[in-house]
Amino acid sequence: MPSPSSAVPVSVRRVPRGLWRDREFRRFWVGQTASQLGEQTALTVLPLFAVLTLHAGAGQLGLLRAVGQAPVLFLSLFVGAWVDGWRTRTVMVVTDAGRTLVLGATAAAGLLGLFGLPALFVATFAVGALSVFFDVAYQASLVRLVERDQLLQGNSALEGSRSAAQIGGPALGGALVSLLSAPVAAASGASFFALSFLSIRRITRTEPVPERSARPSRVGRRIREGLRFVTGDPSLRTVCLASAAFQFSFAAVMTVYLLHLPRGLHLSGTTVGLTLAATGPGALLGSMLAARLPGRFGYGVVLVTAAALGDGAFLCVPALHGSSVATVSVLLAVNFVFGAAGQLVNVTVMAVRQAVTPDGMQGRVAATITFVGMGTAPLGSLLGGLLATEWGLRTSLLVAAAAMMASPVVMALSPLARLGRALPSVRALPSAAASSWTTRTGS
């Protein structure tokens, strides 16, 4: 079975034409953009509301973030096996509707004076669980919507929309919590999910989806097939390990970071939102660079360099003091660099993953990588809260930021670093997995 590095490459230098002229792709893009904007707003609103309004401590904030990330650990593998047998757009529409209802109910509870920490924990868990379904489905959906030579361009567009969400979401969420109220901020997130629902629901193109054979395999077997496929591929295996190292340490960093900005550096909620929003313009730049740099310098070189640059930027934050213009400027620069480098890594990794994965395995591979990577985030959030309580904000932030450098080290020591300037071809399915699924076309 060939590995990605030895497979016959597929050129990515030719820019696919007509993708933005495709009405169905535009609908998909608008829906995904709105969904990401709603998610980014919610991710900012809920922790800031806990810190600024409910006066949550470090341990409570760490637990809140862990609750929101726990669905990734508990649901990802099952969702991946399940999504591979369904129309991905149906999954996205249903989860958008669910998140609209959850945040709408949260806003109503807040307006009635019932929005306390218990309600916040419930809402955070529900949004996190539904987001697992949406994220796995949308990653698998692109392969069913566009041609394979359009994957890099399509992923660049989708990640660019995520950049726009990172610009608007934190700034909007922080401003609404600070200037108005948490219920209004929650309602804004619900409106974005509703827009995503309406846009994706309008997609009419026939979607090819895997169909179970006469003797379909059980969920457990399909999960094991996905795990074996990922562990059997050197590049995908490295993506899992690097993602796990990054997500664990980044979750710890963000738990301490969200406490350090308002309490250590004495920044207002609006300023916190604006500094976090600087990730967005950087990510937009990273999305544009991702369409060019891998084909020029090589996928491996781009991945390792961008990961080291982006993760290393956070090492500057513990040295900052006070809420001066200089401090805010450095925070803006750190978040910009992190956003650009991180987005460059995200787009490049996703293109490699989708290129080597057969259509009938896309959901399970995406879910497996999400499970291994994001599954460590709840532990990182809890650790961040514990470190902040025991060691203080500044020391904890330095230790957690240094730990983020493990991710580029893992990639640099792996076959992933040796990928060239062209995408590898699809890796063949194991015979057992191939016999479990066929392909059919469904509307």
C-alpha positions as CSV (number, residue, x, y, z in Angstrom):
1,M,0.0,0.0,0.0
2,P,1.7,3.2,-1.1
3,S,2.3,6.0,1.3
4,P,1.6,9.7,0.4
5,S,5.2,10.4,-0.1
6,S,5.6,7.6,-2.7
7,A,2.3,7.9,-4.5
8,V,2.0,9.5,-7.9
9,P,1.4,13.2,-7.3
10,V,-1.5,15.3,-8.6
11,S,-0.4,18.7,-9.7
12,V,-1.8,21.7,-7.9
13,R,-0.2,24.4,-10.0
14,R,-3.1,24.7,-12.3
15,V,-5.7,26.9,-10.7
16,P,-9.2,25.3,-11.3
17,R,-11.5,27.6,-13.1
18,G,-15.2,28.3,-12.5
19,L,-15.4,27.5,-8.7
20,W,-16.6,31.0,-7.8
21,R,-19.0,30.8,-10.8
22,D,-20.6,27.7,-9.3
23,R,-23.8,28.8,-7.6
24,E,-24.0,25.7,-5.5
25,F,-20.5,26.2,-4.1
26,R,-21.3,29.8,-3.3
27,R,-24.3,28.7,-1.3
28,F,-22.2,26.2,0.6
29,W,-19.5,28.9,1.2
30,V,-22.1,31.4,2.5
31,G,-23.6,28.8,4.8
32,Q,-20.2,27.7,6.1
33,T,-19.1,31.3,6.6
34,A,-22.3,32.2,8.6
35,S,-21.9,29.0,10.7
36,Q,-18.3,29.8,11.5
37,L,-19.2,33.4,12.4
38,G,-21.9,32.1,14.8
39,E,-19.4,29.6,16.3
40,Q,-16.7,32.2,16.8
41,T,-19.2,34.7,18.4
42,A,-20.4,32.0,20.8
43,L,-16.9,30.9,21.7
44,T,-16.1,34.5,22.7
45,V,-19.4,35.4,24.3
46,L,-19.7,32.4,26.6
47,P,-16.3,32.5,28.3
48,L,-16.3,36.3,28.5
49,F,-19.7,36.3,30.0
50,A,-18.5,33.9,32.6
51,V,-15.5,36.0,33.5
52,L,-16.9,39.5,33.3
53,T,-20.5,39.1,34.3
54,L,-20.7,35.9,36.4
55,H,-17.2,36.5,37.9
56,A,-16.1,32.9,37.2
57,G,-12.7,31.9,38.7
58,A,-9.8,30.2,36.9
59,G,-11.1,26.7,37.8
60,Q,-14.6,27.4,36.7
61,L,-13.5,28.9,33.4
62,G,-11.3,25.9,32.7
63,L,-14.2,23.6,33.5
64,L,-16.5,25.6,31.2
65,R,-14.1,25.4,28.3
66,A,-13.6,21.7,29.0
67,V,-17.3,21.1,28.9
68,G,-17.5,22.8,25.5
69,Q,-14.7,20.7,24.1
70,A,-15.7,17.4,25.7
71,P,-18.1,16.4,22.8
72,V,-15.1,16.2,20.5
73,L,-13.6,13.6,22.7
74,F,-16.8,11.6,23.2
75,L,-18.6,12.0,19.9
76,S,-16.1,12.5,17.1
77,L,-15.5,8.8,16.1
78,F,-19.1,7.9,16.2
79,V,-20.1,11.0,14.2
80,G,-17.5,10.2,11.6
81,A,-18.7,6.7,11.1
82,W,-22.3,7.9,11.0
83,V,-21.7,10.9,8.6
84,D,-20.1,8.7,6.0
85,G,-23.4,7.0,5.4
86,W,-25.5,10.2,5.2
87,R,-25.9,13.2,3.0
88,T,-23.6,15.7,4.6
89,R,-25.8,18.7,3.8
90,T,-28.7,17.2,5.7
91,V,-26.4,16.8,8.7
92,M,-25.3,20.5,8.4
93,V,-28.8,21.8,8.1
94,V,-30.1,19.9,11.1
95,T,-27.1,21.0,13.3
96,D,-27.5,24.6,12.3
97,A,-31.2,24.4,13.3
98,G,-30.2,22.9,16.6
99,R,-27.6,25.5,17.4
100,T,-30.0,28.3,16.5
101,L,-32.5,26.9,19.0
102,V,-29.9,26.5,21.8
103,L,-28.5,30.0,21.5
104,G,-32.0,31.4,21.1
105,A,-33.1,29.7,24.3
106,T,-30.0,31.0,26.0
107,A,-30.8,34.5,25.0
108,A,-34.4,34.1,26.2
109,A,-33.2,32.7,29.5
110,G,-30.9,35.7,29.9
111,L,-33.6,38.2,29.3
112,L,-35.7,36.5,31.9
113,G,-32.9,36.7,34.4
114,L,-32.2,32.9,34.4
115,F,-28.8,33.0,32.7
116,G,-26.4,31.7,35.4
117,L,-23.5,29.3,35.4
118,P,-25.6,26.1,35.2
119,A,-27.4,27.4,32.1
120,L,-24.0,28.5,30.6
121,F,-22.6,25.0,31.1
122,V,-25.6,23.4,29.4
123,A,-25.6,25.8,26.4
124,T,-21.8,25.4,26.0
125,F,-22.0,21.6,25.9
126,A,-25.0,21.6,23.5
127,V,-23.3,24.0,21.0
128,G,-20.1,22.0,21.3
129,A,-21.9,18.7,20.5
130,L,-23.8,20.1,17.5
131,S,-20.6,21.7,16.2
132,V,-18.9,18.3,16.1
133,F,-21.6,17.0,13.7
134,F,-21.3,20.2,11.6
135,D,-17.5,20.3,11.4
136,V,-17.2,16.6,10.4
137,A,-19.9,16.9,7.8
138,Y,-18.7,20.1,6.1
139,Q,-15.1,18.7,5.8
140,A,-16.5,15.6,4.1
141,S,-19.0,17.6,2.0
142,L,-16.5,19.6,0.0
143,V,-15.1,16.4,-1.6
144,R,-18.6,15.5,-2.7
145,L,-19.3,19.0,-4.1
146,V,-16.2,19.9,-6.1
147,E,-13.6,18.1,-8.2
148,R,-10.4,16.9,-6.5
149,D,-8.2,19.4,-8.4
150,Q,-10.4,22.1,-6.8
151,L,-9.8,21.0,-3.3
152,L,-6.9,23.4,-2.5
153,Q,-8.9,26.3,-3.9
154,G,-12.1,25.2,-2.2
155,N,-10.4,24.8,1.1
156,S,-8.6,28.1,0.7
157,A,-12.0,29.8,0.2
158,L,-13.6,28.0,3.2
159,E,-10.7,28.7,5.5
160,G,-10.8,32.3,4.2
161,S,-14.4,32.5,5.4
162,R,-13.3,31.2,8.7
163,S,-10.8,34.0,8.8
164,A,-13.6,36.5,8.2
165,A,-15.5,34.8,11.1
166,Q,-12.4,35.2,13.3
167,I,-12.3,38.9,12.4
168,G,-16.0,39.6,13.1
169,G,-16.8,37.0,15.8
170,P,-14.5,37.9,18.7
171,A,-14.9,41.7,18.1
172,L,-18.7,41.4,17.8
173,G,-19.0,39.1,20.8
174,G,-16.7,41.1,23.0
175,A,-18.4,44.4,22.1
176,L,-21.9,43.1,22.7
177,V,-21.1,41.5,26.0
178,S,-19.3,44.7,27.2
179,L,-21.7,47.3,25.8
180,L,-25.0,45.6,25.8
181,S,-25.6,42.2,27.4
182,A,-24.9,38.5,27.1
183,P,-28.4,37.6,25.9
184,V,-28.0,40.1,23.0
185,A,-24.6,38.5,22.2
186,A,-26.1,35.0,22.3
187,A,-28.9,36.1,20.0
188,S,-26.4,37.3,17.4
189,G,-24.8,33.9,17.3
190,A,-28.3,32.3,16.8
191,S,-29.0,34.6,13.9
192,F,-25.8,33.5,12.1
193,F,-26.6,29.8,12.5
194,A,-30.1,30.5,11.1
195,L,-28.5,32.2,8.0
196,S,-26.3,29.1,7.6
197,F,-29.4,26.9,7.8
198,L,-31.1,28.8,5.0
199,S,-28.1,29.0,2.7
200,I,-27.1,25.3,2.9
201,R,-30.7,24.2,2.6
202,R,-30.9,25.9,-0.8
203,I,-28.1,23.6,-2.3
204,T,-29.8,21.4,-4.9
205,R,-26.9,19.6,-6.6
206,T,-27.0,15.8,-6.4
207,E,-24.7,14.6,-3.7
208,P,-22.9,11.3,-4.1
209,V,-22.9,9.5,-0.8
210,P,-21.5,6.1,0.3
211,E,-24.1,3.3,0.5
212,R,-24.0,0.4,2.8
213,S,-23.6,-3.0,1.2
214,A,-26.1,-5.8,1.5
215,R,-24.3,-6.7,4.8
216,P,-23.4,-3.4,6.3
217,S,-20.7,-3.3,8.9
218,R,-21.4,-2.1,12.4
219,V,-20.5,1.3,13.7
220,G,-17.7,-0.2,15.8
221,R,-16.2,-1.8,12.8
222,R,-16.4,1.4,10.7
223,I,-14.7,3.3,13.5
224,R,-11.9,0.7,13.5
225,E,-11.6,1.0,9.8
226,G,-11.1,4.7,10.1
227,L,-8.5,4.3,12.8
228,R,-6.6,1.7,10.9
229,F,-6.6,3.9,7.7
230,V,-5.2,6.9,9.6
231,T,-2.6,5.0,11.6
232,G,-1.5,3.2,8.5
233,D,-0.7,6.4,6.6
234,P,2.5,8.2,7.8
235,S,1.3,11.7,6.9
236,L,-2.2,11.2,8.5
237,R,-0.6,9.6,11.6
238,T,1.7,12.7,12.0
239,V,-1.2,15.1,11.6
240,C,-2.9,13.3,14.5
241,L,0.1,13.5,16.8
242,A,0.9,17.1,15.9
243,S,-2.7,18.1,16.3
244,A,-2.9,16.4,19.7
245,A,0.2,18.2,20.9
246,F,-1.0,21.5,19.6
247,Q,-4.6,21.3,20.8
248,F,-3.6,20.2,24.3
249,S,-1.2,23.1,24.9
250,F,-3.3,25.6,23.0
251,A,-6.3,24.9,25.2
252,A,-4.2,25.5,28.3
253,V,-2.9,28.7,26.7
254,M,-6.3,30.1,25.9
255,T,-7.7,29.3,29.3
256,V,-4.9,31.3,31.0
257,Y,-4.9,33.9,28.1
258,L,-8.6,34.8,28.6
259,L,-8.0,35.4,32.2
260,H,-4.7,37.2,31.8
261,L,-6.0,39.8,29.3
262,P,-8.7,41.3,31.6
263,R,-7.2,40.5,35.0
264,G,-3.4,40.5,34.4
265,L,-3.3,43.2,31.8
266,H,-6.5,45.0,32.8
267,L,-8.0,45.2,29.3
268,S,-11.7,45.9,28.8
269,G,-14.1,43.4,27.2
270,T,-14.1,45.4,24.0
271,T,-10.3,45.5,23.9
272,V,-10.1,41.8,24.5
273,G,-12.4,41.2,21.6
274,L,-10.5,43.4,19.3
275,T,-7.1,41.8,20.1
276,L,-8.6,38.4,19.6
277,A,-10.1,39.6,16.3
278,A,-6.6,40.3,15.0
279,T,-6.4,36.6,14.4
280,G,-8.9,37.1,11.6
281,P,-7.0,39.4,9.2
282,G,-3.9,37.2,9.8
283,A,-5.9,34.1,8.9
284,L,-7.3,35.7,5.8
285,L,-3.7,36.3,4.7
286,G,-2.8,32.7,5.6
287,S,-5.7,31.5,3.4
288,M,-4.4,33.4,0.4
289,L,-0.8,32.2,1.0
290,A,-2.0,28.6,1.2
291,A,-3.2,28.8,-2.4
292,R,0.4,29.6,-3.5
293,L,3.1,28.7,-1.1
294,P,2.8,24.9,-1.0
295,G,3.0,24.6,-4.8
296,R,6.1,26.8,-4.8
297,F,8.1,25.7,-1.7
298,G,6.6,22.3,-1.0
299,Y,3.9,21.2,1.4
300,G,6.3,19.9,4.1
301,V,8.5,23.0,4.3
302,V,5.4,25.3,4.5
303,L,3.8,23.1,7.2
304,V,6.8,23.0,9.5
305,T,7.8,26.7,9.0
306,A,4.3,28.1,9.5
307,A,3.7,25.9,12.6
308,A,6.9,27.0,14.3
309,L,6.3,30.7,13.5
310,G,2.7,30.8,14.6
311,D,3.1,28.7,17.8
312,G,6.2,30.6,18.8
313,A,4.5,34.0,18.6
314,F,2.7,33.3,21.9
315,L,6.0,33.2,23.8
316,C,6.0,37.0,23.6
317,V,2.8,37.4,25.7
318,P,4.1,36.6,29.2
319,A,6.6,39.5,28.9
320,L,3.9,42.1,28.5
321,H,2.7,44.4,31.4
322,G,-0.1,46.8,31.7
323,S,-2.7,48.0,29.2
324,S,-0.6,50.5,27.3
325,V,-0.8,51.1,23.6
326,A,2.5,49.2,23.2
327,T,1.0,46.2,25.0
328,V,-2.2,46.2,22.9
329,S,0.0,46.6,19.7
330,V,2.1,43.6,20.6
331,L,-1.1,41.5,21.3
332,L,-2.5,42.5,17.9
333,A,0.8,41.5,16.2
334,V,0.9,38.2,18.1
335,N,-2.7,37.3,17.1
336,F,-2.1,38.4,13.5
337,V,1.0,36.2,13.1
338,F,-0.7,33.3,14.9
339,G,-3.7,33.6,12.6
340,A,-1.7,33.8,9.4
341,A,0.6,30.9,10.2
342,G,-2.2,28.8,11.8
343,Q,-4.5,29.2,8.8
344,L,-1.7,28.3,6.4
345,V,-1.2,25.1,8.3
346,N,-4.9,24.3,8.5
347,V,-5.5,24.7,4.7
348,T,-2.4,22.8,3.8
349,V,-3.1,19.9,6.2
350,M,-6.7,19.7,5.0
351,A,-5.8,19.5,1.4
352,V,-3.3,16.7,2.1
353,R,-5.8,14.8,4.1
354,Q,-8.6,15.1,1.6
355,A,-6.2,14.2,-1.3
356,V,-5.1,10.9,0.2
357,T,-8.5,9.8,1.5
358,P,-11.2,8.0,-0.6
359,D,-14.6,9.5,-0.6
360,G,-16.2,6.7,1.5
361,M,-13.7,7.3,4.2
362,Q,-13.7,11.1,4.4
363,G,-16.0,11.5,7.4
364,R,-14.2,8.8,9.4
365,V,-10.7,10.2,8.7
366,A,-11.8,13.8,9.6
367,A,-13.5,12.5,12.8
368,T,-10.4,10.4,13.8
369,I,-8.1,13.3,13.4
370,T,-10.5,15.5,15.2
371,F,-10.9,13.0,18.0
372,V,-7.1,12.5,18.5
373,G,-6.4,16.2,18.2
374,M,-9.3,18.0,19.7
375,G,-9.9,15.2,22.2
376,T,-6.9,16.4,24.2
377,A,-8.3,20.0,24.5
378,P,-10.6,19.4,27.5
379,L,-7.6,18.1,29.4
380,G,-5.6,21.1,28.4
381,S,-8.3,23.5,29.5
382,L,-8.5,21.8,32.9
383,L,-4.7,21.9,33.2
384,G,-4.6,25.6,32.2
385,G,-7.1,26.4,35.0
386,L,-5.1,24.4,37.5
387,L,-1.8,26.0,36.5
388,A,-3.3,29.5,36.7
389,T,-4.6,28.8,40.2
390,E,-1.4,27.2,41.5
391,W,1.4,29.1,39.6
392,G,-0.2,32.4,38.7
393,L,-1.2,33.8,35.2
394,R,2.1,34.9,33.9
395,T,4.1,31.7,34.7
396,S,1.3,29.4,33.6
397,L,1.1,31.3,30.3
398,L,4.8,30.9,29.6
399,V,4.8,27.2,30.3
400,A,1.8,26.5,28.2
401,A,3.1,28.7,25.3
402,A,6.4,26.8,25.4
403,A,4.6,23.5,25.2
404,M,2.9,24.6,21.9
405,M,6.3,24.2,20.2
406,A,6.0,20.4,20.5
407,S,3.7,20.4,17.4
408,P,6.1,21.8,14.8
409,V,8.8,19.5,16.3
410,V,6.7,16.5,15.7
411,M,6.0,17.5,12.1
412,A,9.7,18.3,11.4
413,L,10.7,14.8,12.5
414,S,8.1,13.0,10.3
415,P,7.6,12.1,6.7
416,L,5.1,14.9,6.5
417,A,8.0,17.4,6.4
418,R,9.3,15.7,3.2
419,L,6.2,16.2,1.1
420,G,7.0,18.0,-2.1
421,R,5.2,20.6,-4.2
422,A,2.4,18.4,-5.4
423,L,-0.5,16.7,-3.6
424,P,-0.2,12.9,-3.2
425,S,-2.8,10.7,-4.8
426,V,-5.7,8.8,-3.1
427,R,-4.6,5.9,-1.0
428,A,-6.3,2.6,-1.7
429,L,-8.8,1.3,0.8
430,P,-8.1,-1.9,2.7
431,S,-10.1,-4.7,1.1
432,A,-12.3,-5.2,4.2
433,A,-13.3,-1.5,4.3
434,A,-13.8,-1.3,0.5
435,S,-16.2,-4.3,0.6
436,S,-18.3,-2.5,3.3
437,W,-19.2,0.5,1.2
438,T,-20.2,1.3,-2.4
439,T,-21.0,4.6,-3.9
440,R,-24.5,5.8,-4.9
441,T,-25.9,9.1,-5.9
442,G,-28.6,10.8,-3.8
443,S,-30.3,14.1,-4.1
